[in-house]
Amino acid sequence: MWAKNARAAARRAREDEELRAAGRPVPSAAGAMTEARQDELDAIDPGWCPAWDTGWQRCYRLVKNHVQAGGTLPTVDGDVVVQGEDLGRWVNAQRHGWEQLLPVQQWILENTLKITPAEDNERPVKQTQDAKWALNLRAAQQLHAREGHLRVPRKHAEHLASADTLSGRQNATDEPVVVKLGTWLDNVRKRAGKLPEQRRAELDELGMRWS
């Protein structure tokens, strides 16, 4: 909350300065941040920018801290979660949404974290419903082979060895895929009556409990 209020105050101070420079009347300075205070915040974090989305800056700082501590740049969703933030998901979102970033954000990502825009052949491929089912079923089969059952909490995630079932592409990567299997199994149970007979049978083979 303090950080949010501080950024709001900094924005207010900047807007007041712009009005003064333009010779326009400036409203009450209540709530605005002094230049000295902004300097103090900059001394704590030189990358602090009150004009940017706080969530973006938070994730950037968490990724930077992770890398500076000796970790590799997260590139897989779900692999590195810090303070509730999925760092791999955030990194991938920056790469695939490069055109929506400000030039200075692009520069920061390239020069401090070596993050570059995604190539055309890296663009995510929209999955069909059959492909999504196959991927989740594969995760369920892997869990069953290892544990002998499908009884997992809703938050359980299964890590598959590669993405070869994700899109059917010949150049599919060997990076692991994180499947939110607990959520999928819970959702499947809730719509059991609408499942095609074949799909229900596939889960029955794995000892699926429907209630």
Secondary structure, 3 states (H helix, E strand, C coil): CHHHHHHHHHHHHHHHHHHHHCCCCCCCCCCCCCHHHHHHHHHHCCCCCCCCCHHHHHHHHHHHHHHHCCCCCCCCCCCCEECCEEHHHHHHHHHHCHHHCCHHHHHHHHHHCCCCCCCHHHCCCCCCHHHHHHHHHHHHHHHHHHHCCCCCCCCCCEEECCCCCCCCCCCCCCCCEEECHHHHHHHHHHCHHHCCHHHHHHHHCCCCCCC
